[in-house]
Every structure is written in structure tokens, then in C-alpha cells.
């Protein structure tokens, strides 16, 4: 299976455990892409962009696992937000699919058995 990125593409400052987690996420996203578009070359630039974008977002939100909102107060300043991707899960958006040339419409599939 072609992996379209490496943990170093995600960040050069990952800890050992983050590197292991990033490698697993890279393998999962790369496999998803390969399943959907088996003809993509290993160095495909859009595939690399999608893998890096999805994995970075998943790693960035990992610290909020189990939460959909957060707030932080320092002195008199409060920052808060709602997470689109709670829990560090990997989300492949319609934009990512368009970059890869994957149809957004579901195509009908038929199976007539052993005719």
C-alpha cells in the first residue's frame, strides 16, 4: 500500500508516542484513499495534502477528546470555541474528496449473482 505522507510531513517536533499515532493515522487515511482511488501514484501531491491535513487536524484536536466545546480563561480574557471534529477523529471533507477526484454523489451499485 502506498502511504502518501510520513510523520515528518505532519510535524518535525512530534514526540515518540505522537509519531506512532501519526503513522497509524497516515496509514489509515492512505488506505482509505487507495480504496477509493487505486490508480493514484505514490507521490500524488493532492493525496499527500489530504493525508497531512486530515492527520494534523486529528492530532490537534486529540487533547479535547470527548469534548465538543472548550473555554480557557487567563486573567480577564476568555477564549472559547466549538470543535467541528471532537475527539481527534479523522474527518475527510467534501473538499478533500474533490481534490482527489472522488465523486460526492453516491453511485448505484448492482449485483445480479452468478448469471
VOGU-3710 file (C-alpha; in Angstrom, 3 decimals, decimal comma):
1> xxxxxxxxxx> 0,000/0,000/0,000  1,219/3,473/-0,835  1,439/5,864/2,077  1,165/9,390/0,819  2,937/11,113/3,740  5,285/10,465/6,660  5,127/11,610/10,285  7,821/14,184/9,426  5,417/15,710/6,883  2,948/16,217/9,738
11> xxxxxxxxxx> 5,463/17,859/12,095  9,153/17,604/12,839  8,517/18,092/16,580  6,320/15,070/17,335  7,025/13,065/20,478  7,657/9,340/20,154  4,054/8,459/21,018  2,708/11,161/18,680  4,895/9,773/15,885  3,425/6,298/16,403
21> xxxxxxxxxx> -0,116/7,759/16,453  0,584/9,884/13,353  1,982/6,870/11,472  -1,159/4,850/12,243  -3,416/7,714/11,145  -1,363/8,211/7,967  -1,732/4,509/7,152  -5,493/4,645/7,737  -6,095/7,737/5,586  -3,746/6,441/2,879
31> xxxxxxxxxx> -5,628/3,138/2,811  -8,965/4,981/2,546  -7,620/6,984/-0,405  -6,198/3,858/-2,065  -9,533/2,051/-1,642  -11,381/4,938/-3,308  -8,750/5,787/-5,976  -6,478/2,762/-6,540  -4,830/4,351/-9,584  -3,162/7,236/-7,684
41> xxxxxxxxxx> 0,630/7,263/-7,802  2,547/7,115/-4,517  3,828/10,695/-4,792  0,465/12,221/-5,733  0,568/15,814/-4,368  -3,161/16,165/-3,649  -3,188/12,826/-1,813  -0,264/13,983/0,311  -2,059/17,263/1,077  -5,226/15,413/2,126
51> xxxxxxxxxx> -3,342/12,974/4,374  -1,332/15,747/6,050  -4,414/17,969/6,515  -6,588/15,188/7,975  -3,885/13,847/10,308  -2,785/17,295/11,544  -6,390/18,185/12,386  -6,883/14,870/14,209  -3,704/15,321/16,252  -4,517/18,953/17,072
61> xxxxxxxxxx> -7,950/18,035/18,439  -6,768/14,964/20,338  -6,334/16,913/23,576  -10,077/17,677/23,509  -11,118/14,011/23,217  -14,669/13,548/24,442  -15,450/17,265/24,335  -17,386/19,283/21,785  -16,710/22,700/23,328  -13,920/24,309/25,299
71> xxxxxxxxxx> -13,132/27,579/27,061  -9,988/28,932/28,635  -9,676/31,970/30,894  -6,374/33,687/31,521  -6,602/36,851/33,600  -9,535/38,842/32,262  -9,551/37,191/28,837  -11,715/34,186/27,977  -11,402/32,165/24,783  -13,967/29,550/23,861
81> xxxxxxxxxx> -14,954/27,521/20,857  -16,890/24,593/19,483  -14,961/21,753/17,898  -16,072/20,657/14,451  -14,073/17,441/14,830  -14,272/16,469/18,510  -12,090/13,767/19,951  -9,269/13,705/17,431  -11,168/11,654/14,888  -10,179/11,801/11,248
91> xxxxxxxxxx> -12,600/13,668/9,015  -12,278/13,585/5,247  -14,308/16,502/3,944  -16,045/17,051/0,614  -13,185/19,425/-0,247  -10,671/16,604/0,275  -12,750/14,287/-1,909  -12,883/16,911/-4,668  -9,099/17,316/-4,553  -8,739/13,581/-5,101
101> xxxxxxxxxx> -11,370/13,410/-7,838  -13,723/11,293/-5,732  -17,377/11,774/-6,603  -19,549/13,376/-3,950  -22,649/11,673/-5,332  -23,382/8,099/-4,376  -23,465/5,903/-7,442  -25,900/2,985/-7,656  -24,360/-0,470/-7,453  -25,897/-3,658/-8,758
111> xxxxx> -25,161/-7,328/-8,249  -27,064/-9,969/-10,196  -25,311/-13,006/-8,763  -23,676/-15,636/-10,946  -25,659/-15,152/-14,146
//
